[in-house]
Each structure stands twice: as structure tokens, then as C-alpha cells.
Amino acid sequence: MHRVVKLEGWTSPVVESVTHTTFGEDGSTLMQPDGCWDFVMMKTAAGVMVLRTGLTTTAVTHEFSAGDEILAIAFKPSSYMSLMPGERMRDEGVVLPNVGQDRFWLGTDVVEIPTFETVDRFVDKLLRNSIVEDNSVVASVVSGHPMAMSERTMQRHFLKTTGLTYKAFTQIERAQKAVALLQQGRPAADVAFALGYADQPHMIRSLKAIMGQTPRQVAAR
């Protein structure tokens, strides 16, 4: 069993969610694509490791031990770091070097490792120092109200910022919606039709490729 706490009551223009997970026993969990990139603080018996991940296109299995903790700060797809651009970070994770026990190197900056209580200060510093910025073009596309621009310009911004083509991003979005509906108990055939899959086998193949699970496995969770 594990305990998951989400940060409530704080909003940011660049952060989608903040989650703190404590694992009560040894095991593994499936990390599924969610259209965000992350700063992940992993606390184990060996210490704290800071990981910067890009947007992912397939599920990844994470092995954990009892007592491990993960603090995950998920950044909106329209936010980006010129130091680690989305096009370079797709399906990648980079361990950032620690400085002592409570700080780490981020480019040429030494930054305090955030905790669940100090996430807001951490994100404010990233914004204040222009380490993280927001791409208004991508933000407009993701929101469903795209700015006036050519298809080529949109695709260029989207790929550079997220590391994904717009088509790949929407496939992940659709897979997320399918998972949510299946977990609510909706029949797989109805979900496939509602979300515009060609047919049920098409949805099964898509969920297996992106989320690492079949609709039956998703519904059983």
C-alpha cells in the first residue's frame, strides 16, 4: 500500500500538479504518460535524488521499497526550460547532481531541494530566474483556443517546447480520457466510440502502447 497526498490550495501558471507519495511496502508501480514534464525528488534509504524528466510517450515501471518517498512536481506542457528543452528531453530522465544534503545543481545555479511545504518557493525561484518560462503559443493550442498562426509555426513551437508532435500529444490526451472513463466503469466499446477511436481493437492497441495496459487491466485497477 502507499499513501498519496496532492497539494491543494496553491496554483501556478506553469505547474499542473504536485504529488507526494509514501510507499508502505516493497513493490512496483506503473508511471503512465500524462502530458507533463516533471521535477521528481526521490527519497530512499540512500538519500535524496533529484530527477528532471521530459514528456513520456510510453509507461515506465518504477520499483520501490518500503519507506521510499516521491515528490513529483508536474509542469504544464506549455512551460519549458531552455537549459533542457522538450525536444531533447522526450522520454528522458536526467539525474541532477547534489550539493550537500539539501541542494542540487541546475545548470550554473545551486537550488534548494524542494519539499512538499516549499514547492511554491522553488517554483517562484525558477520563474524569477527565468529558468522556467511559458510558451504562450503552445498554451493557446493546449487550451483549445490557438492563436492565429500557420500549421508549420504551431508544429515548430509544439515540438521544441514539448518534445512531441501535436498529433502524438493528442493521442496521449485521448488515452488519458479513455483510462478515466474505463475506471469509472464505462464499457470499453462505449469509450472507444465516444473518443473517436476507429473501433475497440484500435483503442486496445493504443492503450497498450501508450499506457502499458489493456482496457480490461485499466478497469480492474
C-alpha positions as CSV (number, residue, x, y, z in Angstrom):
1,M,0.0,0.0,0.0
2,H,1.1,3.6,-0.5
3,R,-0.2,7.0,0.6
4,V,-0.7,9.8,-1.9
5,V,-1.2,13.4,-1.0
6,K,-1.9,16.1,-3.6
7,L,-1.1,19.8,-2.9
8,E,-4.3,21.8,-2.7
9,G,-5.0,25.5,-2.5
10,W,-1.9,26.6,-4.5
11,T,-1.9,27.4,-8.2
12,S,0.8,28.3,-10.6
13,P,0.9,29.4,-14.2
14,V,3.4,26.7,-15.0
15,V,2.5,23.8,-12.6
16,E,-0.2,21.3,-13.3
17,S,0.0,19.3,-10.0
18,V,2.2,18.4,-7.0
19,T,2.0,14.9,-5.5
20,H,3.8,13.4,-2.6
21,T,3.8,9.6,-2.4
22,T,5.0,7.4,0.5
23,F,5.4,3.7,-0.1
24,G,4.4,1.4,2.8
25,E,5.9,-1.8,1.3
26,D,8.2,-3.1,-1.4
27,G,6.7,-3.2,-4.9
28,S,6.3,-1.5,-8.2
29,T,4.0,1.0,-9.9
30,L,3.3,2.0,-13.5
31,M,4.2,5.5,-14.3
32,Q,1.9,6.5,-17.3
33,P,2.2,9.4,-19.7
34,D,0.3,12.4,-18.6
35,G,1.3,15.2,-21.0
36,C,3.6,16.9,-18.4
37,W,7.3,17.1,-17.6
38,D,8.5,16.8,-14.0
39,F,10.9,17.6,-11.3
40,V,11.0,14.4,-9.2
41,M,12.5,14.2,-5.7
42,M,13.1,10.5,-4.8
43,K,13.9,9.9,-1.2
44,T,15.3,6.4,-0.3
45,A,17.5,4.9,2.3
46,A,20.5,6.1,0.2
47,G,19.4,9.7,0.3
48,V,17.5,12.1,-2.0
49,M,17.9,12.1,-5.7
50,V,16.6,14.9,-8.0
51,L,15.4,13.8,-11.4
52,R,14.3,16.0,-14.3
53,T,12.1,14.1,-16.7
54,G,10.7,15.1,-20.1
55,L,7.3,14.2,-21.5
56,T,6.9,10.5,-21.9
57,T,5.2,8.5,-24.7
58,T,5.1,5.1,-23.0
59,A,4.5,3.8,-19.5
60,V,7.5,3.1,-17.2
61,T,7.6,0.6,-14.3
62,H,9.1,2.1,-11.1
63,E,10.4,-0.3,-8.4
64,F,10.2,1.0,-4.8
65,S,11.0,-0.1,-1.3
66,A,9.0,0.3,1.9
67,G,9.7,3.8,3.3
68,D,10.6,5.4,-0.1
69,E,9.1,8.8,-0.9
70,I,8.5,10.6,-4.2
71,L,7.7,14.3,-4.5
72,A,6.6,15.0,-8.1
73,I,6.1,18.5,-9.5
74,A,4.3,18.1,-12.8
75,F,4.8,21.1,-15.1
76,K,2.3,22.1,-17.8
77,P,3.2,21.1,-21.4
78,S,3.4,24.8,-22.4
79,S,6.2,25.5,-19.8
80,Y,9.8,24.9,-20.9
81,M,13.4,25.1,-19.8
82,S,15.9,26.4,-22.3
83,L,18.5,24.5,-20.3
84,M,16.7,21.2,-21.0
85,P,14.3,21.8,-23.9
86,G,11.4,19.5,-24.5
87,E,12.8,18.2,-27.8
88,R,15.9,17.0,-26.1
89,M,14.1,15.5,-23.0
90,R,11.4,13.4,-24.7
91,D,11.3,10.0,-22.9
92,E,14.4,11.0,-21.0
93,G,15.3,11.4,-17.3
94,V,18.4,13.3,-16.1
95,V,19.7,13.0,-12.5
96,L,20.8,16.4,-11.3
97,P,24.0,16.5,-9.1
98,N,23.5,17.1,-5.4
99,V,25.4,19.8,-3.5
100,G,25.5,18.5,0.1
101,Q,22.3,17.1,1.5
102,D,19.7,19.7,0.6
103,R,20.8,21.4,-2.6
104,F,21.4,20.5,-6.2
105,W,23.0,21.9,-9.4
106,L,20.6,23.2,-12.0
107,G,22.8,24.5,-14.8
108,T,25.0,27.1,-13.1
109,D,22.6,27.7,-10.2
110,V,22.6,25.9,-6.9
111,V,19.0,25.3,-5.9
112,E,17.5,24.1,-2.6
113,I,15.8,20.7,-3.0
114,P,12.1,21.4,-2.5
115,T,9.9,19.7,0.0
116,F,6.1,19.4,-0.1
117,E,6.0,22.5,2.1
118,T,8.4,24.6,0.0
119,V,7.2,23.8,-3.6
120,D,5.8,27.3,-4.1
121,R,9.2,28.9,-3.2
122,F,11.0,26.5,-5.5
123,V,8.7,27.2,-8.5
124,D,8.8,31.0,-7.8
125,K,12.6,30.9,-8.0
126,L,12.5,29.0,-11.3
127,L,10.2,31.7,-12.7
128,R,12.0,34.6,-11.2
129,N,15.3,33.5,-12.6
130,S,13.8,32.6,-16.0
131,I,14.8,29.0,-15.6
132,V,11.3,28.0,-16.5
133,E,9.1,30.1,-18.8
134,D,5.8,29.7,-20.5
135,N,5.2,29.4,-24.3
136,S,2.0,31.3,-25.0
137,V,1.7,29.7,-28.4
138,V,1.7,26.2,-27.0
139,A,-0.5,27.3,-24.1
140,S,-3.1,28.6,-26.6
141,V,-3.1,25.3,-28.6
142,V,-3.4,23.1,-25.5
143,S,-6.3,25.2,-24.2
144,G,-8.2,24.7,-27.4
145,H,-8.0,28.4,-28.4
146,P,-5.0,28.6,-30.7
147,M,-3.5,31.9,-31.7
148,A,-3.6,32.8,-35.4
149,M,-0.6,31.1,-36.9
150,S,0.5,28.8,-39.7
151,E,0.4,25.0,-39.2
152,R,4.2,25.0,-39.6
153,T,4.7,27.6,-36.9
154,M,2.4,25.7,-34.5
155,Q,4.2,22.4,-35.1
156,R,7.6,24.0,-34.6
157,H,6.7,25.6,-31.3
158,F,5.0,22.5,-30.1
159,L,7.8,20.1,-30.9
160,K,10.5,22.4,-29.4
161,T,8.6,23.0,-26.2
162,T,7.1,19.6,-25.5
163,G,9.3,17.2,-27.5
164,L,6.2,15.8,-29.2
165,T,4.3,16.5,-32.3
166,Y,0.8,17.8,-31.8
167,K,-0.6,14.5,-33.1
168,A,1.4,12.5,-30.6
169,F,0.3,14.8,-27.7
170,T,-3.4,14.5,-28.6
171,Q,-3.0,10.7,-28.7
172,I,-1.8,10.7,-25.1
173,E,-4.6,13.1,-24.1
174,R,-7.1,10.7,-25.6
175,A,-5.6,7.7,-23.9
176,Q,-5.8,9.6,-20.6
177,K,-9.5,10.3,-21.1
178,A,-10.1,6.6,-22.0
179,V,-8.4,5.5,-18.8
180,A,-10.5,7.9,-16.7
181,L,-13.8,6.6,-18.4
182,L,-12.8,3.0,-18.1
183,Q,-12.0,3.4,-14.4
184,Q,-15.5,4.9,-13.9
185,G,-16.9,1.6,-15.2
186,R,-17.9,2.7,-18.7
187,P,-17.9,-0.3,-21.2
188,A,-14.9,-0.4,-23.5
189,A,-17.0,-0.3,-26.7
190,D,-18.7,2.9,-25.5
191,V,-15.5,4.6,-24.6
192,A,-13.9,3.8,-27.9
193,F,-16.9,5.3,-29.7
194,A,-17.1,8.3,-27.5
195,L,-13.5,9.2,-28.0
196,G,-13.3,8.7,-31.7
197,Y,-11.2,5.5,-32.0
198,A,-11.8,3.7,-35.2
199,D,-13.0,0.7,-33.3
200,Q,-12.5,-1.1,-30.0
201,P,-9.4,-3.0,-31.1
202,H,-7.8,0.3,-32.1
203,M,-8.4,1.6,-28.6
204,I,-6.9,-1.6,-27.1
205,R,-3.8,-1.2,-29.2
206,S,-3.4,2.5,-28.3
207,L,-3.8,2.0,-24.6
208,K,-1.4,-0.9,-24.6
209,A,1.2,1.1,-26.5
210,I,0.9,4.3,-24.5
211,M,-0.4,3.4,-21.1
212,G,1.0,-0.1,-20.8
213,Q,-2.3,-1.7,-20.1
214,T,-5.3,-3.1,-21.9
215,P,-8.8,-1.6,-21.2
216,R,-9.6,-4.7,-19.0
217,Q,-6.5,-4.1,-16.9
218,V,-7.3,-0.4,-16.6
219,A,-10.9,-1.2,-15.4
220,A,-9.6,-3.7,-12.8
221,R,-7.4,-1.1,-11.1
